[in-house]
Amino acid sequence: MIDRQAVLEAIREFVAAHFPTISVDRLETLRAGDVIQQSLELVELVLHLEEKLGIEININELGENLVVQNFGSLADELVRSEGKVRGEK
Amino acid sequence: MKWYIRSVYTPVVGERWDNQEVFARISAHFRSKSLRPVEEVEHLLALIRVYLIGARTRYVQCPHFLDLRSFNDHAVAFAAAVNDSIGALSKEVRSAGSEPFDAVIGVSSVGQLLPGIADRLATDLGAQVKSNALLLDLSNGGCTASSRALQLASTLDSQHRDVLIAVVEPTSTLADPLSLDRPNWQGICTFGDGAAGIWLSTDPTGALAELGPINSSHRGDADLIHWDISSSYYRFSVSDFEGFDRKVRTGILGALSEIDWADTKDSLWAVHPAGMMLLLSVAKRIGLDRSRLEPSIRHFRTFSNMSSASILHILRDLLEQAQPGQPVRWLSMGAGFHVIYGNCTRL
């Protein structure tokens, strides 16, 4: 099971490195779609999370959550979907 | 018998649309049709926005694809796009000149409703194709269709000295505009239309590259990428939408473990641009850094995924920049689930 805080920390690290002008103080309330405007950056975020958390992420599964939800909800979604994957194995 | 790449043809067909234009047209289409249920449509539009995020363009041969309603609409659009591609290819082949071809192979990732793609191109090319040439269409080959044709051509015997492979990929004609099926829209947003060709010869005179072995592996998951049948036509679909990326990545890595592939620091790489996520994640896992993936990323940003035409466009770019003796490798993957690895050496 991945930890929600670990997901948020990995996102924080990515945002700080790629979008230094954006404050990460209230990361959970930021909408991913407002921060990420390029597909390459979106994919890089996903690859970063895969590497940091040791999981495999499917863009189709996260779907529209990737751009319409805030990072807090995205972290919840990732924890939920990873739990589901582990349950299936 | 050695085979050489004498020329690669990469005509550009269709209208250029960027992601924003595609999204605007799809949004307007959904709203004008008042599709139900509304909540599902809004979620689908949000997903489409994910697929269309960022700066990317594609070429569209069927600009009215959101108006396709009947089998007749699709078939007419397919025939028009293929004829357009054949015209563009024959113009480029004629202008470049060639030895008379002993074989012409017409290729598409999709089913070919228009009979005789090779025959039509041969007719257009006149004396550039021998009257007794082998003319063959290879259809439903998925995104590895052009690589399958290369694999096939490289096994032909010495009666065939000059082989032309012609690739037509009018992917927009598959669109099912009234469906809320997510894979259908994944396909529409990922694909672009395209055409390409390649001249293989046993004669090295003036050749761009010497062709090496082409290896393939199929992973026994024929339904992972398949056609769904709509009320009037067929459309792109996948068997496990939510697990698609994961299965494709696993399939590619599994195939590569069976394929005799190699890498050297000086080699250039073309990777089929199935999508940005797959492109980057597969490259990362096989140890290709970003700079070596740049030609494939650049292609995807301009043309999107032109199915099996893409790998030939990237290959041509790489052969233009390669130094004599430099290896050029390519990796394509698609329905089957099928993976092909090929390589050649710039002359």
Interface residues (C-beta under 8 A of the other chain):
Chain A: G33 I36 Q37 Q38 S39 L40 E41 L42 V43 E44 V46 L47 E50 E56 I57 N58 I59 N60 E61 G63 E64 L66 V67 V68
Chain B: H43 A46 L47 R49 V50 I53 G54 A55 R56 R182 Q186 F241 E242 G243 F244 D245 R246 R249 M276 M277 L280 S281 K284 I297
